[in-house]
């Protein structure tokens, strides 16, 4: 079959195309290497760069063997390409793992810095209004900068991996087809080849490799979606007031708090978030400020659920839940309702939660500024209203009403 000039030409064209694509990948990797400033950061990418050069050499050698009709060397070359291909996937996953570790480290640093800042601000009650404005501006700016930086750090390697998965899928498909063609031409191979095929479990590789690549494709796509939500949360380069999608702000906030929703406490179940979004229009607002409100309110709901879980029996069937509803309540007004089935509060506490420095949390765990800042953002900055209703040991409901257009 390989003696046919048409088949040989087709094989050479396919391998040449693969070599050309790999050359483009090498050029892109050189550009990525220029983004890193230190040698330790470049090390993993240099290894991947060398692996791609090896792949390129393999393609060129395969073209030479095909032209010279040295077919007996192609299985060995294919095995080497599969081996180094697995190394390529390993280093890709390793880089992704290191990027996630960096994200979690930054999150932990931010959490520690936030707790230290709250502890320090608690001692400065004589300048309440100045502190409220400072936290509102500096906290969200720092958080937005951190989130934007993390999103950028993740986006570069993930985009590279996601883009090259398509090529890797095509290469593996071509190589498997080449092996199948070789098997059909030489149905009775040498004993060494038969043993090598048995040891490598080729049939399983042929069925599992496409599934593996597809799962990686789904994973990188999901990471890309999360990166986009993180970027939407920061909004550092946007105007203060603009038309914005409230649902997008809530979703990006939930991504920021996902670690608390999944592992809220060692003795409680994961928190279920139910979103009942209505058909509401974009509203004229400051998205960054509203994201801060959502962050404060959902954080408080999580705290209430953790507190209730600590007092309940492990055998309870109640699922800790946060319900977020949005609807068009009036002609020029939307309502955002956040309900949790946490520990709740008394009517007296409910009337006081929006006062500056009022808190029910122990010293060092809260400053009492979060809800007062939220009140200022909703009422003073946006001309809306915020209301709390609660039943002790049952639920807490926060209703936010915002104008669609500023009158």
C-alpha positions as CSV (number, residue, x, y, z in Angstrom):
1,X,0.0,0.0,0.0
2,X,2.9,2.4,0.8
3,X,4.3,1.7,-2.7
4,X,1.5,3.8,-4.2
5,X,2.8,7.3,-5.1
6,X,-0.6,8.8,-4.2
7,X,-0.5,7.3,-0.7
8,X,3.1,8.4,-0.2
9,X,2.3,11.9,-1.3
10,X,-0.7,12.1,1.0
11,X,1.3,10.9,4.0
12,X,4.1,13.4,3.2
13,X,1.5,16.2,2.9
14,X,-0.1,15.4,6.3
15,X,3.2,15.1,8.1
16,X,4.4,18.4,6.5
17,X,1.2,20.1,7.6
18,X,1.8,18.8,11.2
19,X,5.4,20.1,11.0
20,X,4.2,23.5,9.9
21,X,1.7,23.7,12.7
22,X,4.3,22.6,15.3
23,X,6.6,25.3,13.9
24,X,3.9,27.9,14.6
25,X,3.5,26.5,18.1
26,X,7.2,26.9,18.7
27,X,7.1,30.5,17.6
28,X,4.2,31.2,20.0
29,X,6.0,29.5,22.8
30,X,9.0,31.8,22.2
31,X,6.7,34.8,22.6
32,X,5.3,33.3,25.9
33,X,8.8,32.8,27.2
34,X,9.4,36.6,26.8
35,X,6.6,37.3,29.2
36,X,8.4,35.8,32.2
37,X,11.1,37.7,34.0
38,X,12.9,35.0,36.0
39,X,14.5,31.8,35.0
40,X,12.5,29.6,37.5
41,X,9.3,30.8,35.8
42,X,10.7,30.0,32.4
43,X,11.9,26.5,33.2
44,X,8.7,24.5,32.6
45,X,8.0,26.4,29.4
46,X,11.6,25.8,28.2
47,X,11.0,22.1,28.7
48,X,7.8,22.2,26.7
49,X,9.7,24.3,24.0
50,X,12.3,21.5,23.7
51,X,9.6,18.9,23.5
52,X,8.0,20.7,20.6
53,X,11.4,21.0,18.8
54,X,11.7,17.2,19.3
55,X,8.2,16.8,17.7
56,X,9.3,19.0,14.8
57,X,12.4,16.9,14.3
58,X,10.2,13.8,14.5
59,X,8.0,15.1,11.7
60,X,11.0,15.9,9.5
61,X,12.5,12.5,10.2
62,X,9.2,10.8,9.3
63,X,9.0,12.7,6.0
64,X,12.6,11.5,5.2
65,X,11.7,7.9,6.1
66,X,8.6,8.0,4.0
67,X,10.4,9.5,1.0
68,X,13.2,6.9,1.3
69,X,10.6,4.2,1.9
70,X,12.3,3.1,5.1
71,X,8.9,2.0,6.5
72,X,10.3,-0.4,9.1
73,X,11.6,2.6,11.2
74,X,8.2,4.3,11.4
75,X,6.8,2.2,14.3
76,X,9.8,3.1,16.4
77,X,9.5,6.8,15.6
78,X,5.7,6.7,16.3
79,X,6.4,5.1,19.8
80,X,8.9,7.9,20.6
81,X,6.4,10.5,19.5
82,X,3.7,9.0,21.7
83,X,6.2,8.9,24.7
84,X,7.2,12.5,24.3
85,X,3.6,13.4,23.6
86,X,2.7,12.1,27.1
87,X,5.5,14.2,28.5
88,X,4.1,17.2,26.7
89,X,0.6,16.6,28.3
90,X,2.3,16.0,31.7
91,X,4.1,19.3,31.6
92,X,0.9,21.1,30.3
93,X,-1.1,19.7,33.3
94,X,1.8,20.6,35.7
95,X,1.9,24.2,34.5
96,X,-1.9,24.4,35.0
97,X,-1.5,22.9,38.5
98,X,1.2,25.4,39.4
99,X,-1.0,28.2,38.2
100,X,-3.9,27.0,40.4
101,X,-1.5,26.8,43.4
102,X,-0.5,30.4,42.7
103,X,-4.2,31.4,42.6
104,X,-5.0,29.8,46.0
105,X,-1.9,31.3,47.5
106,X,-3.0,34.8,46.4
107,X,-6.5,34.1,47.8
108,X,-5.0,33.1,51.1
109,X,-2.8,36.2,51.2
110,X,-5.8,38.4,50.4
111,X,-7.9,36.7,53.2
112,X,-5.1,37.3,55.7
113,X,-4.6,40.9,54.6
114,X,-8.4,41.5,54.8
115,X,-8.6,40.1,58.3
116,X,-5.6,42.2,59.5
117,X,-7.2,45.3,57.9
118,X,-10.5,44.7,59.6
119,X,-8.8,44.3,63.0
120,X,-6.9,47.5,62.5
121,X,-9.9,49.5,61.4
122,X,-11.9,48.3,64.4
123,X,-9.7,50.5,66.6
124,X,-10.4,53.7,64.6
125,X,-14.1,54.2,65.5
126,X,-13.7,58.0,65.9
127,X,-13.3,58.4,62.1
128,X,-16.2,56.1,61.0
129,X,-17.2,57.9,57.8
130,X,-13.6,58.3,56.6
131,X,-12.9,54.6,57.2
132,X,-16.1,53.5,55.4
133,X,-15.1,55.5,52.3
134,X,-11.5,54.2,52.5
135,X,-12.5,50.6,52.8
136,X,-15.1,50.9,50.0
137,X,-12.5,52.3,47.6
138,X,-9.3,50.5,48.7
139,X,-10.7,47.1,49.3
140,X,-12.5,46.8,46.0
141,X,-9.5,48.3,44.2
142,X,-7.1,45.8,45.8
143,X,-9.5,42.9,45.2
144,X,-10.1,44.0,41.6
145,X,-6.4,44.3,41.0
146,X,-5.7,40.9,42.5
147,X,-8.5,39.3,40.6
148,X,-7.5,40.9,37.3
149,X,-3.9,39.8,37.9
150,X,-4.9,36.2,38.7
151,X,-7.2,36.1,35.7
152,X,-4.3,37.3,33.5
153,X,-1.9,34.8,35.0
154,X,-4.3,31.9,34.4
155,X,-5.4,33.0,30.9
156,X,-1.9,32.8,29.3
157,X,-1.0,29.2,30.0
158,X,-4.6,28.0,29.7
159,X,-5.0,29.6,26.3
160,X,-1.8,28.0,25.2
161,X,-2.9,24.6,26.5
162,X,-6.4,25.0,25.1
163,X,-5.1,26.0,21.7
164,X,-2.6,23.2,21.4
165,X,-5.1,20.5,22.5
166,X,-6.7,20.8,19.1
167,X,-3.4,20.2,17.4
168,X,-2.6,17.3,19.8
169,X,-5.9,15.8,19.0
170,X,-5.2,15.9,15.3
171,X,-1.7,14.6,15.7
172,X,-2.8,11.6,17.7
173,X,-5.6,10.9,15.2
174,X,-3.1,11.0,12.4
175,X,-0.6,8.7,14.2
176,X,-3.3,6.2,15.1
177,X,-4.5,6.1,11.5
178,X,-0.9,5.6,10.5
179,X,-0.6,2.6,12.8
180,X,-3.8,1.2,11.5
181,X,-2.6,1.6,8.0
182,X,0.7,-0.1,8.9
183,X,-1.2,-3.0,10.5
184,X,-3.3,-3.5,7.4
185,X,-0.3,-3.6,5.2
186,X,1.8,-5.8,7.5
187,X,-0.8,-8.1,9.2
188,X,1.9,-10.4,10.4
189,X,4.5,-8.3,12.1
190,X,7.7,-9.4,13.8
191,X,7.5,-11.0,17.2
192,X,9.1,-8.0,18.9
193,X,6.4,-5.7,17.5
194,X,3.7,-8.1,18.7
195,X,5.2,-8.0,22.2
196,X,5.5,-4.3,22.1
197,X,1.8,-3.9,21.1
198,X,0.7,-6.3,23.9
199,X,2.7,-4.3,26.5
200,X,1.4,-0.9,25.3
201,X,-2.3,-2.0,25.2
202,X,-2.7,-0.2,21.9
203,X,-6.5,-1.0,21.7
204,X,-7.1,0.8,25.0
205,X,-5.0,3.8,24.0
206,X,-6.9,4.1,20.7
207,X,-10.2,4.2,22.6
208,X,-9.2,6.2,25.6
209,X,-6.9,8.9,24.1
210,X,-9.7,10.8,22.3
211,X,-11.8,10.7,25.6
212,X,-8.8,12.0,27.5
213,X,-8.2,14.9,25.1
214,X,-11.9,15.7,25.0
215,X,-12.1,15.9,28.8
216,X,-9.0,18.2,28.9
217,X,-10.7,20.4,26.2
218,X,-13.8,20.6,28.5
219,X,-11.7,21.5,31.5
220,X,-9.7,24.3,29.7
221,X,-13.0,25.7,28.4
222,X,-14.5,25.8,31.9
223,X,-11.3,27.5,33.2
224,X,-11.7,30.1,30.4
225,X,-15.2,30.8,31.5
226,X,-14.1,31.3,35.1
227,X,-11.3,33.6,34.0
228,X,-13.9,35.7,32.1
229,X,-16.1,35.9,35.2
230,X,-13.1,37.0,37.3
231,X,-12.3,39.7,34.8
232,X,-15.9,40.9,34.9
233,X,-15.7,41.2,38.7
234,X,-12.7,43.5,38.6
235,X,-13.8,45.9,35.9
236,X,-10.7,48.0,36.5
237,X,-10.7,49.6,33.1
238,X,-14.4,50.6,32.9
239,X,-16.2,53.8,33.7
240,X,-17.6,54.2,37.2
241,X,-21.2,54.4,36.0
242,X,-22.5,52.6,33.0
243,X,-25.2,50.2,31.9
244,X,-24.5,46.8,33.4
245,X,-25.9,43.3,33.7
246,X,-26.8,42.6,37.3
247,X,-26.8,38.8,36.7
248,X,-23.2,39.0,35.4
249,X,-22.1,40.8,38.6
250,X,-23.8,38.2,40.9
251,X,-22.3,35.3,38.9
252,X,-18.8,36.7,39.1
253,X,-19.2,37.3,42.9
254,X,-20.2,33.7,43.3
255,X,-17.0,32.6,41.5
256,X,-15.0,34.6,44.0
257,X,-16.8,32.9,46.9
258,X,-16.9,29.4,45.4
259,X,-14.3,28.1,47.9
260,X,-16.5,29.1,50.8
261,X,-19.6,27.6,49.3
262,X,-18.0,24.3,48.7
263,X,-16.0,24.0,52.0
264,X,-17.9,26.4,54.3
265,X,-17.2,24.4,57.4
266,X,-15.8,21.0,58.4
267,X,-19.1,20.0,60.1
268,X,-21.5,21.3,57.5
269,X,-22.7,20.3,54.0
270,X,-21.8,22.3,50.9
271,X,-24.0,25.3,50.4
272,X,-26.6,25.1,47.6
273,X,-27.1,28.3,45.6
274,X,-30.4,28.6,43.8
275,X,-30.6,31.3,41.1
276,X,-34.0,32.4,40.0
277,X,-33.2,35.2,37.5
278,X,-36.0,37.1,36.0
279,X,-36.1,38.9,32.7
280,X,-34.6,42.2,33.8
281,X,-32.9,44.9,31.7
282,X,-29.4,46.3,32.2
283,X,-29.4,49.2,34.7
284,X,-27.3,52.4,34.9
285,X,-25.1,51.8,37.9
286,X,-21.5,51.4,39.3
287,X,-20.8,47.7,38.7
288,X,-17.8,47.6,41.0
289,X,-19.7,49.1,43.9
290,X,-22.6,46.7,43.4
291,X,-20.2,43.8,43.3
292,X,-19.0,44.9,46.7
293,X,-22.6,44.8,48.0
294,X,-23.2,41.3,46.6
295,X,-19.8,40.2,48.1
296,X,-20.8,41.5,51.6
297,X,-24.4,40.1,51.5
298,X,-23.5,36.6,50.2
299,X,-20.5,36.4,52.7
300,X,-22.9,37.2,55.5
301,X,-25.4,34.6,54.3
302,X,-22.6,32.0,54.3
303,X,-21.6,33.0,57.8
304,X,-25.2,32.5,59.0
305,X,-25.4,29.1,57.4
306,X,-22.1,28.1,59.0
307,X,-23.3,29.3,62.4
308,X,-26.5,27.3,62.1
309,X,-24.7,24.2,61.0
310,X,-22.5,24.4,64.1
311,X,-25.5,24.2,66.4
312,X,-27.5,21.5,64.5
313,X,-27.1,17.7,64.6
314,X,-25.1,16.0,61.9
315,X,-28.2,14.0,61.0
316,X,-30.3,16.9,59.9
317,X,-31.8,16.7,56.4
318,X,-31.9,20.5,55.9
319,X,-29.6,21.6,53.1
320,X,-27.9,25.0,53.6
321,X,-29.2,27.1,50.8
322,X,-28.9,30.6,49.4
323,X,-31.7,31.7,47.1
324,X,-31.0,34.7,44.8
325,X,-34.0,36.1,42.9
326,X,-34.2,39.0,40.5
327,X,-37.4,40.5,39.0
328,X,-38.8,43.6,37.4
329,X,-40.8,45.0,40.3
330,X,-41.9,48.4,38.9
331,X,-41.7,50.4,35.7
332,X,-38.3,51.9,36.5
333,X,-37.2,49.4,39.2
334,X,-35.7,46.0,39.7
335,X,-35.5,43.9,42.9
336,X,-32.7,41.6,44.0
337,X,-33.6,39.2,46.8
338,X,-31.0,37.2,48.7
339,X,-32.5,34.6,51.1
340,X,-30.6,32.1,53.3
341,X,-32.0,29.5,55.7
342,X,-29.3,30.2,58.2
343,X,-29.4,31.1,61.9
344,X,-31.5,34.3,61.3
345,X,-31.7,37.1,63.8
346,X,-34.0,39.0,66.1
347,X,-36.1,41.9,65.0
348,X,-34.0,44.3,67.1
349,X,-30.7,43.2,65.5
350,X,-32.3,43.3,62.1
351,X,-33.1,47.0,62.5
352,X,-29.5,47.8,63.5
353,X,-27.4,45.8,61.0
354,X,-27.0,48.8,58.6
355,X,-25.6,51.0,61.3
356,X,-21.8,51.7,61.1
357,X,-19.7,49.4,63.3
358,X,-22.6,47.4,64.4
359,X,-21.7,43.7,64.4
360,X,-22.8,40.5,66.1
361,X,-19.5,38.7,65.4
362,X,-16.7,38.2,67.9
363,X,-13.9,40.8,68.1
364,X,-11.5,40.3,65.3
365,X,-13.9,38.5,63.0
366,X,-15.8,41.6,61.7
367,X,-15.8,45.4,61.9
368,X,-19.5,46.1,61.3
369,X,-18.7,48.1,58.2
370,X,-19.8,45.7,55.4
371,X,-23.5,46.2,55.6
372,X,-23.2,50.0,56.4
373,X,-21.1,50.4,53.3
374,X,-23.7,48.3,51.3
375,X,-26.4,50.6,52.6
376,X,-24.4,53.7,51.5
377,X,-23.8,52.2,48.0
378,X,-27.4,51.2,47.4
379,X,-29.2,54.2,49.0
380,X,-26.8,57.2,48.6
381,X,-24.9,56.3,45.5
382,X,-27.7,54.6,43.5
383,X,-30.9,56.0,44.9
384,X,-32.3,52.6,45.8
385,X,-33.4,50.9,49.0
386,X,-32.3,47.9,51.0
387,X,-34.4,46.1,53.6
388,X,-33.8,43.1,55.9
389,X,-36.4,40.7,57.2
390,X,-35.4,37.8,59.4
391,X,-36.8,34.9,61.5
392,X,-34.5,33.6,64.2
393,X,-33.2,30.1,63.5
394,X,-35.1,30.0,60.1
395,X,-34.0,32.5,57.5
396,X,-32.8,36.0,56.6
397,X,-34.0,37.9,53.5
398,X,-32.3,41.0,52.0
399,X,-34.3,42.9,49.4
400,X,-32.5,45.4,47.2
401,X,-34.4,47.8,45.0
402,X,-32.6,49.7,42.3
403,X,-33.7,52.2,39.6
404,X,-33.2,51.1,36.1
405,X,-32.5,54.6,34.9
406,X,-31.3,57.5,37.0
407,X,-34.0,60.2,37.1
